[in-house]
């Protein structure tokens, strides 16, 4: 396959395609972090309100990782880590 007469193998090495791939990887990691965080919170706190789930899904990657760590070590199931409004 070629786009604009550029062979597929050469197209993969362009700056634009590398940026698109990097963006896609980051989005995939963020979605994965959000899914894991939501599962952890659902286990600890029960079903989450839709608004809370939406907030978690919108978190940047670093903040999602911090939430997972907090959920793993927090003893109180309803203790919220900083940065997310509590809806309980």
mmCIF file as gemmi writes it, N, C-alpha and C atoms, coordinates in Angstrom:
data_model
loop_
_atom_site.group_PDB
_atom_site.id
_atom_site.type_symbol
_atom_site.label_atom_id
_atom_site.label_alt_id
_atom_site.label_comp_id
_atom_site.label_asym_id
_atom_site.label_entity_id
_atom_site.label_seq_id
_atom_site.pdbx_PDB_ins_code
_atom_site.Cartn_x
_atom_site.Cartn_y
_atom_site.Cartn_z
_atom_site.occupancy
_atom_site.B_iso_or_equiv
_atom_site.pdbx_formal_charge
_atom_site.auth_seq_id
_atom_site.auth_asym_id
_atom_site.pdbx_PDB_model_num
ATOM 1 N N . UNK Axp A 1 ? 0.84 -1.173 0 1 0 ? 1 A 1
ATOM 2 C CA . UNK Axp A 1 ? 0 0 0 1 0 ? 1 A 1
ATOM 3 C C . UNK Axp A 1 ? 0.891 1.244 0 1 0 ? 1 A 1
ATOM 4 N N . UNK Axp A 2 ? 0.474 2.241 -0.739 1 0 ? 2 A 1
ATOM 5 C CA . UNK Axp A 2 ? 1.22 3.49 -0.792 1 0 ? 2 A 1
ATOM 6 C C . UNK Axp A 2 ? 0.24 4.653 -0.695 1 0 ? 2 A 1
ATOM 7 N N . UNK Axp A 3 ? 0.667 5.683 -0.03 1 0 ? 3 A 1
ATOM 8 C CA . UNK Axp A 3 ? -0.126 6.904 0.076 1 0 ? 3 A 1
ATOM 9 C C . UNK Axp A 3 ? 0.706 8.012 -0.542 1 0 ? 3 A 1
ATOM 10 N N . UNK Axp A 4 ? 0.11 8.734 -1.482 1 0 ? 4 A 1
ATOM 11 C CA . UNK Axp A 4 ? 0.808 9.822 -2.177 1 0 ? 4 A 1
ATOM 12 C C . UNK Axp A 4 ? 2.134 9.325 -2.756 1 0 ? 4 A 1
ATOM 13 N N . UNK Axp A 5 ? 2.105 8.132 -3.297 1 0 ? 5 A 1
ATOM 14 C CA . UNK Axp A 5 ? 3.272 7.518 -3.942 1 0 ? 5 A 1
ATOM 15 C C . UNK Axp A 5 ? 4.433 7.244 -2.978 1 0 ? 5 A 1
ATOM 16 N N . UNK Axp A 6 ? 4.153 7.23 -1.672 1 0 ? 6 A 1
ATOM 17 C CA . UNK Axp A 6 ? 5.183 6.89 -0.691 1 0 ? 6 A 1
ATOM 18 C C . UNK Axp A 6 ? 4.914 5.454 -0.237 1 0 ? 6 A 1
ATOM 19 N N . UNK Axp A 7 ? 5.843 4.546 -0.428 1 0 ? 7 A 1
ATOM 20 C CA . UNK Axp A 7 ? 5.636 3.153 0.004 1 0 ? 7 A 1
ATOM 21 C C . UNK Axp A 7 ? 5.345 3.072 1.502 1 0 ? 7 A 1
ATOM 22 N N . UNK Axp A 8 ? 4.571 2.074 1.878 1 0 ? 8 A 1
ATOM 23 C CA . UNK Axp A 8 ? 4.138 1.882 3.263 1 0 ? 8 A 1
ATOM 24 C C . UNK Axp A 8 ? 5.307 1.871 4.237 1 0 ? 8 A 1
ATOM 25 N N . UNK Axp A 9 ? 6.366 1.152 3.911 1 0 ? 9 A 1
ATOM 26 C CA . UNK Axp A 9 ? 7.522 1.069 4.816 1 0 ? 9 A 1
ATOM 27 C C . UNK Axp A 9 ? 8.175 2.426 5.032 1 0 ? 9 A 1
ATOM 28 N N . UNK Axp A 10 ? 8.256 3.238 4.009 1 0 ? 10 A 1
ATOM 29 C CA . UNK Axp A 10 ? 8.839 4.572 4.166 1 0 ? 10 A 1
ATOM 30 C C . UNK Axp A 10 ? 7.884 5.499 4.908 1 0 ? 10 A 1
ATOM 31 N N . UNK Axp A 11 ? 6.59 5.323 4.696 1 0 ? 11 A 1
ATOM 32 C CA . UNK Axp A 11 ? 5.585 6.149 5.35 1 0 ? 11 A 1
ATOM 33 C C . UNK Axp A 11 ? 5.631 5.984 6.863 1 0 ? 11 A 1
ATOM 34 N N . UNK Axp A 12 ? 5.883 4.764 7.329 1 0 ? 12 A 1
ATOM 35 C CA . UNK Axp A 12 ? 5.956 4.496 8.776 1 0 ? 12 A 1
ATOM 36 C C . UNK Axp A 12 ? 7.062 5.278 9.463 1 0 ? 12 A 1
ATOM 37 N N . UNK Axp A 13 ? 8.068 5.68 8.72 1 0 ? 13 A 1
ATOM 38 C CA . UNK Axp A 13 ? 9.221 6.347 9.306 1 0 ? 13 A 1
ATOM 39 C C . UNK Axp A 13 ? 9.153 7.87 9.196 1 0 ? 13 A 1
ATOM 40 N N . UNK Axp A 14 ? 8.045 8.386 8.715 1 0 ? 14 A 1
ATOM 41 C CA . UNK Axp A 14 ? 7.91 9.843 8.646 1 0 ? 14 A 1
ATOM 42 C C . UNK Axp A 14 ? 7.632 10.402 10.032 1 0 ? 14 A 1
ATOM 43 N N . UNK Axp A 15 ? 7.953 11.657 10.227 1 0 ? 15 A 1
ATOM 44 C CA . UNK Axp A 15 ? 7.723 12.302 11.516 1 0 ? 15 A 1
ATOM 45 C C . UNK Axp A 15 ? 6.238 12.289 11.881 1 0 ? 15 A 1
ATOM 46 N N . UNK Axp A 16 ? 5.39 12.575 10.923 1 0 ? 16 A 1
ATOM 47 C CA . UNK Axp A 16 ? 3.941 12.618 11.194 1 0 ? 16 A 1
ATOM 48 C C . UNK Axp A 16 ? 3.427 11.258 11.654 1 0 ? 16 A 1
ATOM 49 N N . UNK Axp A 17 ? 3.831 10.192 10.976 1 0 ? 17 A 1
ATOM 50 C CA . UNK Axp A 17 ? 3.34 8.871 11.382 1 0 ? 17 A 1
ATOM 51 C C . UNK Axp A 17 ? 3.894 8.471 12.741 1 0 ? 17 A 1
ATOM 52 N N . UNK Axp A 18 ? 5.127 8.838 13.04 1 0 ? 18 A 1
ATOM 53 C CA . UNK Axp A 18 ? 5.699 8.542 14.357 1 0 ? 18 A 1
ATOM 54 C C . UNK Axp A 18 ? 4.936 9.282 15.454 1 0 ? 18 A 1
ATOM 55 N N . UNK Axp A 19 ? 4.548 10.54 15.188 1 0 ? 19 A 1
ATOM 56 C CA . UNK Axp A 19 ? 3.766 11.301 16.163 1 0 ? 19 A 1
ATOM 57 C C . UNK Axp A 19 ? 2.394 10.683 16.363 1 0 ? 19 A 1
ATOM 58 N N . UNK Axp A 20 ? 1.753 10.248 15.279 1 0 ? 20 A 1
ATOM 59 C CA . UNK Axp A 20 ? 0.435 9.608 15.388 1 0 ? 20 A 1
ATOM 60 C C . UNK Axp A 20 ? 0.524 8.32 16.197 1 0 ? 20 A 1
ATOM 61 N N . UNK Axp A 21 ? 1.552 7.544 15.927 1 0 ? 21 A 1
ATOM 62 C CA . UNK Axp A 21 ? 1.731 6.299 16.679 1 0 ? 21 A 1
ATOM 63 C C . UNK Axp A 21 ? 1.959 6.578 18.159 1 0 ? 21 A 1
ATOM 64 N N . UNK Axp A 22 ? 2.773 7.577 18.465 1 0 ? 22 A 1
ATOM 65 C CA . UNK Axp A 22 ? 3.038 7.924 19.867 1 0 ? 22 A 1
ATOM 66 C C . UNK Axp A 22 ? 1.76 8.391 20.561 1 0 ? 22 A 1
ATOM 67 N N . UNK Axp A 23 ? 0.966 9.21 19.869 1 0 ? 23 A 1
ATOM 68 C CA . UNK Axp A 23 ? -0.305 9.665 20.446 1 0 ? 23 A 1
ATOM 69 C C . UNK Axp A 23 ? -1.237 8.481 20.709 1 0 ? 23 A 1
ATOM 70 N N . UNK Axp A 24 ? -1.286 7.563 19.772 1 0 ? 24 A 1
ATOM 71 C CA . UNK Axp A 24 ? -2.14 6.385 19.939 1 0 ? 24 A 1
ATOM 72 C C . UNK Axp A 24 ? -1.699 5.523 21.105 1 0 ? 24 A 1
ATOM 73 N N . UNK Axp A 25 ? -0.399 5.36 21.267 1 0 ? 25 A 1
ATOM 74 C CA . UNK Axp A 25 ? 0.114 4.578 22.398 1 0 ? 25 A 1
ATOM 75 C C . UNK Axp A 25 ? -0.233 5.24 23.726 1 0 ? 25 A 1
ATOM 76 N N . UNK Axp A 26 ? -0.064 6.559 23.797 1 0 ? 26 A 1
ATOM 77 C CA . UNK Axp A 26 ? -0.382 7.283 25.022 1 0 ? 26 A 1
ATOM 78 C C . UNK Axp A 26 ? -1.865 7.163 25.347 1 0 ? 26 A 1
ATOM 79 N N . UNK Axp A 27 ? -2.72 7.338 24.35 1 0 ? 27 A 1
ATOM 80 C CA . UNK Axp A 27 ? -4.159 7.2 24.584 1 0 ? 27 A 1
ATOM 81 C C . UNK Axp A 27 ? -4.503 5.794 25.056 1 0 ? 27 A 1
ATOM 82 N N . UNK Axp A 28 ? -3.863 4.803 24.477 1 0 ? 28 A 1
ATOM 83 C CA . UNK Axp A 28 ? -4.105 3.427 24.895 1 0 ? 28 A 1
ATOM 84 C C . UNK Axp A 28 ? -3.685 3.176 26.334 1 0 ? 28 A 1
ATOM 85 N N . UNK Axp A 29 ? -2.532 3.711 26.719 1 0 ? 29 A 1
ATOM 86 C CA . UNK Axp A 29 ? -2.077 3.562 28.111 1 0 ? 29 A 1
ATOM 87 C C . UNK Axp A 29 ? -3.008 4.28 29.071 1 0 ? 29 A 1
ATOM 88 N N . UNK Axp A 30 ? -3.46 5.488 28.696 1 0 ? 30 A 1
ATOM 89 C CA . UNK Axp A 30 ? -4.38 6.226 29.561 1 0 ? 30 A 1
ATOM 90 C C . UNK Axp A 30 ? -5.687 5.465 29.739 1 0 ? 30 A 1
ATOM 91 N N . UNK Axp A 31 ? -6.211 4.904 28.656 1 0 ? 31 A 1
ATOM 92 C CA . UNK Axp A 31 ? -7.449 4.125 28.755 1 0 ? 31 A 1
ATOM 93 C C . UNK Axp A 31 ? -7.249 2.899 29.627 1 0 ? 31 A 1
ATOM 94 N N . UNK Axp A 32 ? -6.095 2.253 29.501 1 0 ? 32 A 1
ATOM 95 C CA . UNK Axp A 32 ? -5.803 1.081 30.322 1 0 ? 32 A 1
ATOM 96 C C . UNK Axp A 32 ? -5.673 1.429 31.791 1 0 ? 32 A 1
ATOM 97 N N . UNK Axp A 33 ? -4.986 2.527 32.089 1 0 ? 33 A 1
ATOM 98 C CA . UNK Axp A 33 ? -4.852 2.979 33.482 1 0 ? 33 A 1
ATOM 99 C C . UNK Axp A 33 ? -6.227 3.271 34.073 1 0 ? 33 A 1
ATOM 100 N N . UNK Axp A 34 ? -7.071 3.945 33.3 1 0 ? 34 A 1
ATOM 101 C CA . UNK Axp A 34 ? -8.418 4.285 33.782 1 0 ? 34 A 1
ATOM 102 C C . UNK Axp A 34 ? -9.219 3.018 34.057 1 0 ? 34 A 1
ATOM 103 N N . UNK Axp A 35 ? -9.142 2.045 33.166 1 0 ? 35 A 1
ATOM 104 C CA . UNK Axp A 35 ? -9.9 0.803 33.35 1 0 ? 35 A 1
ATOM 105 C C . UNK Axp A 35 ? -9.466 0.063 34.616 1 0 ? 35 A 1
ATOM 106 N N . UNK Axp A 36 ? -8.156 0.001 34.854 1 0 ? 36 A 1
ATOM 107 C CA . UNK Axp A 36 ? -7.649 -0.673 36.053 1 0 ? 36 A 1
ATOM 108 C C . UNK Axp A 36 ? -8.08 0.083 37.309 1 0 ? 36 A 1
ATOM 109 N N . UNK Axp A 37 ? -7.975 1.402 37.279 1 0 ? 37 A 1
ATOM 110 C CA . UNK Axp A 37 ? -8.366 2.215 38.433 1 0 ? 37 A 1
ATOM 111 C C . UNK Axp A 37 ? -9.844 2.043 38.747 1 0 ? 37 A 1
ATOM 112 N N . UNK Axp A 38 ? -10.672 2.042 37.728 1 0 ? 38 A 1
ATOM 113 C CA . UNK Axp A 38 ? -12.119 1.868 37.922 1 0 ? 38 A 1
ATOM 114 C C . UNK Axp A 38 ? -12.408 0.495 38.516 1 0 ? 38 A 1
ATOM 115 N N . UNK Axp A 39 ? -11.728 -0.533 38.026 1 0 ? 39 A 1
ATOM 116 C CA . UNK Axp A 39 ? -11.928 -1.884 38.584 1 0 ? 39 A 1
ATOM 117 C C . UNK Axp A 39 ? -11.532 -1.931 40.055 1 0 ? 39 A 1
ATOM 118 N N . UNK Axp A 40 ? -10.38 -1.333 40.385 1 0 ? 40 A 1
ATOM 119 C CA . UNK Axp A 40 ? -9.931 -1.322 41.787 1 0 ? 40 A 1
ATOM 120 C C . UNK Axp A 40 ? -10.952 -0.612 42.68 1 0 ? 40 A 1
ATOM 121 N N . UNK Axp A 41 ? -11.413 0.547 42.237 1 0 ? 41 A 1
ATOM 122 C CA . UNK Axp A 41 ? -12.38 1.294 43.043 1 0 ? 41 A 1
ATOM 123 C C . UNK Axp A 41 ? -13.715 0.565 43.153 1 0 ? 41 A 1
ATOM 124 N N . UNK Axp A 42 ? -14.15 -0.073 42.078 1 0 ? 42 A 1
ATOM 125 C CA . UNK Axp A 42 ? -15.391 -0.848 42.136 1 0 ? 42 A 1
ATOM 126 C C . UNK Axp A 42 ? -15.286 -1.982 43.15 1 0 ? 42 A 1
ATOM 127 N N . UNK Axp A 43 ? -14.14 -2.625 43.223 1 0 ? 43 A 1
ATOM 128 C CA . UNK Axp A 43 ? -13.95 -3.705 44.196 1 0 ? 43 A 1
ATOM 129 C C . UNK Axp A 43 ? -13.955 -3.183 45.627 1 0 ? 43 A 1
ATOM 130 N N . UNK Axp A 44 ? -13.321 -2.033 45.828 1 0 ? 44 A 1
ATOM 131 C CA . UNK Axp A 44 ? -13.196 -1.484 47.185 1 0 ? 44 A 1
ATOM 132 C C . UNK Axp A 44 ? -14.431 -0.749 47.649 1 0 ? 44 A 1
ATOM 133 N N . UNK Axp A 45 ? -15.103 -0.053 46.74 1 0 ? 45 A 1
ATOM 134 C CA . UNK Axp A 45 ? -16.179 0.861 47.137 1 0 ? 45 A 1
ATOM 135 C C . UNK Axp A 45 ? -17.549 0.473 46.601 1 0 ? 45 A 1
ATOM 136 N N . UNK Axp A 46 ? -17.607 -0.52 45.755 1 0 ? 46 A 1
ATOM 137 C CA . UNK Axp A 46 ? -18.866 -0.829 45.093 1 0 ? 46 A 1
ATOM 138 C C . UNK Axp A 46 ? -18.977 -0.024 43.799 1 0 ? 46 A 1
ATOM 139 N N . UNK Axp A 47 ? -20.098 -0.179 43.107 1 0 ? 47 A 1
ATOM 140 C CA . UNK Axp A 47 ? -20.251 0.515 41.82 1 0 ? 47 A 1
ATOM 141 C C . UNK Axp A 47 ? -20.076 2.029 41.958 1 0 ? 47 A 1
ATOM 142 N N . UNK Axp A 48 ? -19.322 2.593 41.042 1 0 ? 48 A 1
ATOM 143 C CA . UNK Axp A 48 ? -19.063 4.03 41.059 1 0 ? 48 A 1
ATOM 144 C C . UNK Axp A 48 ? -20.152 4.782 40.298 1 0 ? 48 A 1
ATOM 145 N N . UNK Axp A 49 ? -20.466 5.987 40.736 1 0 ? 49 A 1
ATOM 146 C CA . UNK Axp A 49 ? -21.392 6.817 39.97 1 0 ? 49 A 1
ATOM 147 C C . UNK Axp A 49 ? -20.805 7.124 38.586 1 0 ? 49 A 1
ATOM 148 N N . UNK Axp A 50 ? -21.673 7.344 37.614 1 0 ? 50 A 1
ATOM 149 C CA . UNK Axp A 50 ? -21.207 7.634 36.261 1 0 ? 50 A 1
ATOM 150 C C . UNK Axp A 50 ? -20.291 8.853 36.209 1 0 ? 50 A 1
ATOM 151 N N . UNK Axp A 51 ? -20.593 9.869 37.012 1 0 ? 51 A 1
ATOM 152 C CA . UNK Axp A 51 ? -19.772 11.087 37.01 1 0 ? 51 A 1
ATOM 153 C C . UNK Axp A 51 ? -18.349 10.781 37.479 1 0 ? 51 A 1
ATOM 154 N N . UNK Axp A 52 ? -18.201 9.933 38.479 1 0 ? 52 A 1
ATOM 155 C CA . UNK Axp A 52 ? -16.876 9.567 38.98 1 0 ? 52 A 1
ATOM 156 C C . UNK Axp A 52 ? -16.123 8.764 37.935 1 0 ? 52 A 1
ATOM 157 N N . UNK Axp A 53 ? -16.813 7.829 37.299 1 0 ? 53 A 1
ATOM 158 C CA . UNK Axp A 53 ? -16.186 7.034 36.239 1 0 ? 53 A 1
ATOM 159 C C . UNK Axp A 53 ? -15.696 7.939 35.121 1 0 ? 53 A 1
ATOM 160 N N . UNK Axp A 54 ? -16.5 8.912 34.733 1 0 ? 54 A 1
ATOM 161 C CA . UNK Axp A 54 ? -16.104 9.842 33.666 1 0 ? 54 A 1
ATOM 162 C C . UNK Axp A 54 ? -14.891 10.669 34.078 1 0 ? 54 A 1
ATOM 163 N N . UNK Axp A 55 ? -14.832 11.089 35.34 1 0 ? 55 A 1
ATOM 164 C CA . UNK Axp A 55 ? -13.675 11.849 35.817 1 0 ? 55 A 1
ATOM 165 C C . UNK Axp A 55 ? -12.405 11.007 35.76 1 0 ? 55 A 1
ATOM 166 N N . UNK Axp A 56 ? -12.51 9.767 36.164 1 0 ? 56 A 1
ATOM 167 C CA . UNK Axp A 56 ? -11.339 8.878 36.148 1 0 ? 56 A 1
ATOM 168 C C . UNK Axp A 56 ? -10.873 8.652 34.719 1 0 ? 56 A 1
ATOM 169 N N . UNK Axp A 57 ? -11.808 8.459 33.805 1 0 ? 57 A 1
ATOM 170 C CA . UNK Axp A 57 ? -11.449 8.236 32.403 1 0 ? 57 A 1
ATOM 171 C C . UNK Axp A 57 ? -10.775 9.452 31.784 1 0 ? 57 A 1
ATOM 172 N N . UNK Axp A 58 ? -11.014 10.633 32.331 1 0 ? 58 A 1
ATOM 173 C CA . UNK Axp A 58 ? -10.424 11.861 31.799 1 0 ? 58 A 1
ATOM 174 C C . UNK Axp A 58 ? -9.076 12.202 32.423 1 0 ? 58 A 1
ATOM 175 N N . UNK Axp A 59 ? -8.641 11.43 33.426 1 0 ? 59 A 1
ATOM 176 C CA . UNK Axp A 59 ? -7.377 11.732 34.105 1 0 ? 59 A 1
ATOM 177 C C . UNK Axp A 59 ? -6.183 11.515 33.183 1 0 ? 59 A 1
ATOM 178 N N . UNK Axp A 60 ? -5.149 12.361 33.319 1 0 ? 60 A 1
ATOM 179 C CA . UNK Axp A 60 ? -3.9 12.101 32.599 1 0 ? 60 A 1
ATOM 180 C C . UNK Axp A 60 ? -3.226 10.838 33.145 1 0 ? 60 A 1
ATOM 181 N N . UNK Axp A 61 ? -2.347 10.274 32.367 1 0 ? 61 A 1
ATOM 182 C CA . UNK Axp A 61 ? -1.702 9.005 32.701 1 0 ? 61 A 1
ATOM 183 C C . UNK Axp A 61 ? -1.066 9.007 34.086 1 0 ? 61 A 1
ATOM 184 N N . UNK Axp A 62 ? -0.307 10.047 34.42 1 0 ? 62 A 1
ATOM 185 C CA . UNK Axp A 62 ? 0.395 10.083 35.703 1 0 ? 62 A 1
ATOM 186 C C . UNK Axp A 62 ? -0.591 10.084 36.874 1 0 ? 62 A 1
ATOM 187 N N . UNK Axp A 63 ? -1.674 10.825 36.729 1 0 ? 63 A 1
ATOM 188 C CA . UNK Axp A 63 ? -2.643 10.896 37.82 1 0 ? 63 A 1
ATOM 189 C C . UNK Axp A 63 ? -3.39 9.565 37.97 1 0 ? 63 A 1
ATOM 190 N N . UNK Axp A 64 ? -3.656 8.894 36.863 1 0 ? 64 A 1
ATOM 191 C CA . UNK Axp A 64 ? -4.287 7.58 36.937 1 0 ? 64 A 1
ATOM 192 C C . UNK Axp A 64 ? -3.405 6.577 37.662 1 0 ? 64 A 1
ATOM 193 N N . UNK Axp A 65 ? -2.113 6.644 37.41 1 0 ? 65 A 1
ATOM 194 C CA . UNK Axp A 65 ? -1.169 5.761 38.113 1 0 ? 65 A 1
ATOM 195 C C . UNK Axp A 65 ? -1.148 6.059 39.604 1 0 ? 65 A 1
ATOM 196 N N . UNK Axp A 66 ? -1.202 7.343 39.956 1 0 ? 66 A 1
ATOM 197 C CA . UNK Axp A 66 ? -1.221 7.72 41.371 1 0 ? 66 A 1
ATOM 198 C C . UNK Axp A 66 ? -2.485 7.192 42.042 1 0 ? 66 A 1
ATOM 199 N N . UNK Axp A 67 ? -3.598 7.233 41.337 1 0 ? 67 A 1
ATOM 200 C CA . UNK Axp A 67 ? -4.852 6.7 41.883 1 0 ? 67 A 1
ATOM 201 C C . UNK Axp A 67 ? -4.727 5.211 42.152 1 0 ? 67 A 1
ATOM 202 N N . UNK Axp A 68 ? -4.137 4.477 41.213 1 0 ? 68 A 1
ATOM 203 C CA . UNK Axp A 68 ? -3.981 3.033 41.405 1 0 ? 68 A 1
ATOM 204 C C . UNK Axp A 68 ? -3.137 2.755 42.652 1 0 ? 68 A 1
ATOM 205 N N . UNK Axp A 69 ? -2.058 3.483 42.804 1 0 ? 69 A 1
ATOM 206 C CA . UNK Axp A 69 ? -1.21 3.292 43.981 1 0 ? 69 A 1
ATOM 207 C C . UNK Axp A 69 ? -1.999 3.591 45.248 1 0 ? 69 A 1
ATOM 208 N N . UNK Axp A 70 ? -2.745 4.675 45.245 1 0 ? 70 A 1
ATOM 209 C CA . UNK Axp A 70 ? -3.553 5.052 46.403 1 0 ? 70 A 1
ATOM 210 C C . UNK Axp A 70 ? -4.575 3.958 46.73 1 0 ? 70 A 1
ATOM 211 N N . UNK Axp A 71 ? -5.239 3.439 45.709 1 0 ? 71 A 1
ATOM 212 C CA . UNK Axp A 71 ? -6.247 2.393 45.92 1 0 ? 71 A 1
ATOM 213 C C . UNK Axp A 71 ? -5.62 1.116 46.469 1 0 ? 71 A 1
ATOM 214 N N . UNK Axp A 72 ? -4.387 0.856 46.074 1 0 ? 72 A 1
ATOM 215 C CA . UNK Axp A 72 ? -3.708 -0.356 46.519 1 0 ? 72 A 1
ATOM 216 C C . UNK Axp A 72 ? -3.276 -0.282 47.981 1 0 ? 72 A 1
ATOM 217 N N . UNK Axp A 73 ? -2.926 0.92 48.462 1 0 ? 73 A 1
ATOM 218 C CA . UNK Axp A 73 ? -2.386 1.021 49.814 1 0 ? 73 A 1
ATOM 219 C C . UNK Axp A 73 ? -3.346 1.636 50.824 1 0 ? 73 A 1
ATOM 220 N N . UNK Axp A 74 ? -4.413 2.264 50.358 1 0 ? 74 A 1
ATOM 221 C CA . UNK Axp A 74 ? -5.352 2.912 51.277 1 0 ? 74 A 1
ATOM 222 C C . UNK Axp A 74 ? -6.132 1.866 52.071 1 0 ? 74 A 1
ATOM 223 N N . UNK Axp A 75 ? -6.26 2.09 53.354 1 0 ? 75 A 1
ATOM 224 C CA . UNK Axp A 75 ? -7.019 1.159 54.187 1 0 ? 75 A 1
ATOM 225 C C . UNK Axp A 75 ? -8.505 1.492 54.193 1 0 ? 75 A 1
ATOM 226 N N . UNK Axp A 76 ? -8.827 2.766 54.088 1 0 ? 76 A 1
ATOM 227 C CA . UNK Axp A 76 ? -10.228 3.186 54.09 1 0 ? 76 A 1
ATOM 228 C C . UNK Axp A 76 ? -10.746 3.173 52.656 1 0 ? 76 A 1
ATOM 229 N N . UNK Axp A 77 ? -11.757 2.351 52.353 1 0 ? 77 A 1
ATOM 230 C CA . UNK Axp A 77 ? -12.216 2.221 50.97 1 0 ? 77 A 1
ATOM 231 C C . UNK Axp A 77 ? -12.814 3.497 50.398 1 0 ? 77 A 1
ATOM 232 N N . UNK Axp A 78 ? -13.243 4.424 51.238 1 0 ? 78 A 1
ATOM 233 C CA . UNK Axp A 78 ? -13.872 5.626 50.711 1 0 ? 78 A 1
ATOM 234 C C . UNK Axp A 78 ? -12.934 6.822 50.702 1 0 ? 78 A 1
ATOM 235 N N . UNK Axp A 79 ? -11.677 6.623 51.096 1 0 ? 79 A 1
ATOM 236 C CA . UNK Axp A 79 ? -10.716 7.715 51.065 1 0 ? 79 A 1
ATOM 237 C C . UNK Axp A 79 ? -10.352 8.007 49.623 1 0 ? 79 A 1
ATOM 238 N N . UNK Axp A 80 ? -10.555 9.247 49.196 1 0 ? 80 A 1
ATOM 239 C CA . UNK Axp A 80 ? -10.255 9.626 47.826 1 0 ? 80 A 1
ATOM 240 C C . UNK Axp A 80 ? -8.868 10.244 47.738 1 0 ? 80 A 1
ATOM 241 N N . UNK Axp A 81 ? -8.11 9.872 46.733 1 0 ? 81 A 1
ATOM 242 C CA . UNK Axp A 81 ? -6.832 10.548 46.532 1 0 ? 81 A 1
ATOM 243 C C . UNK Axp A 81 ? -7.077 11.965 46.055 1 0 ? 81 A 1
ATOM 244 N N . UNK Axp A 82 ? -6.119 12.836 46.186 1 0 ? 82 A 1
ATOM 245 C CA . UNK Axp A 82 ? -6.319 14.223 45.78 1 0 ? 82 A 1
ATOM 246 C C . UNK Axp A 82 ? -6.532 14.333 44.276 1 0 ? 82 A 1
ATOM 247 N N . UNK Axp A 83 ? -7.253 15.375 43.872 1 0 ? 83 A 1
ATOM 248 C CA . UNK Axp A 83 ? -7.412 15.667 42.46 1 0 ? 83 A 1
ATOM 249 C C . UNK Axp A 83 ? -8.712 15.223 41.84 1 0 ? 83 A 1
ATOM 250 N N . UNK Axp A 84 ? -9.562 14.533 42.583 1 0 ? 84 A 1
ATOM 251 C CA . UNK Axp A 84 ? -10.835 14.095 42.032 1 0 ? 84 A 1
ATOM 252 C C . UNK Axp A 84 ? -11.918 14.401 43.029 1 0 ? 84 A 1
ATOM 253 N N . UNK Axp A 85 ? -12.947 15.06 42.581 1 0 ? 85 A 1
ATOM 254 C CA . UNK Axp A 85 ? -14.055 15.407 43.46 1 0 ? 85 A 1
ATOM 255 C C . UNK Axp A 85 ? -14.773 14.151 43.884 1 0 ? 85 A 1
ATOM 256 N N . UNK Axp A 86 ? -15.04 14.037 45.155 1 0 ? 86 A 1
ATOM 257 C CA . UNK Axp A 86 ? -15.769 12.878 45.676 1 0 ? 86 A 1
ATOM 258 C C . UNK Axp A 86 ? -17.245 13.039 45.374 1 0 ? 86 A 1
ATOM 259 N N . UNK Axp A 87 ? -17.872 11.977 44.868 1 0 ? 87 A 1
ATOM 260 C CA . UNK Axp A 87 ? -19.296 12.053 44.562 1 0 ? 87 A 1
ATOM 261 C C . UNK Axp A 87 ? -20.101 11.12 45.441 1 0 ? 87 A 1
ATOM 262 N N . UNK Axp A 88 ? -19.484 10.594 46.519 1 0 ? 88 A 1
ATOM 263 C CA . UNK Axp A 88 ? -20.199 9.717 47.461 1 0 ? 88 A 1
ATOM 264 C C . UNK Axp A 88 ? -20.908 10.535 48.49 1 0 ? 88 A 1
